[in-house]
């Protein structure tokens, strides 16, 4: 086992597999959250940089499946509709990814946890921010925020969900669009962290090993998602964000 996973023990790998199943389940239900669950759970017993490496390949694989669930044509239409968001976010992600080796571990956790928790609590409190239509300016702004967070932490879900929620996107459309956005972002993330050194020979095997566990959880989660209504879908999304965000803040404060 040490030959293939030199940075962790067998028991740590088993715990990581359990985190992967949970992350896949949450993603299957609400369409996002896999990187958040991965990095929140894995950083309990491993360094954040290794946790970030572990989530990259399963994130890429599961987002591809989510994006294509309604067919290639629907996925391509989502790419065309959100091209500004994708292009601007991709550039921001590549640039910010290079800062990961330079940032303290606690700061990296706080960068994710604080905005995620703030957004979810605000939405559950009854505040509703709506956009009547997409504009290049709003897409570019959302893309910068999402790409920056993605490059630093592997998570660009919260600002993306905030933007889609503000546009009042329907459940199945939102799931597909999230899959497309996160999937293309995951491709950029792989390239960015190959350059940054996070994804390398010592960590790639661990990341690949997390793929089956993520798909196991996602299969169950998607079956649940198909059976809940729009209001329940939204509430589930926000509660997931709060739980994960608070745990990340706790880790940033107490170590």
Buried (B, 14 or more C-beta within 10 A) or exposed (E): EEEEBEBBEEEBBEBBBEBBBBBBBBBBBBBBBBBBBBBBBBBEBBEBBBBBBBBBBBBBBBBBBBBBEBEEEBBEBBBEBBEBBBBBBBBBBBEBBBEBEEBEBBEBBBBBBBBBBBBBBBBBEEEEEEBEEBEEEBBBBBBBBBBBBBBBBBBBBBBBBBBBBBBEBEBBBBBBBBBBBBBBBBEBBBBBBBEBEBBEEEBBBBBBBBBBBBBBBBEBBBEEBEEBEEEEBBBBBBEBBBBBBBBBBEBBEEE
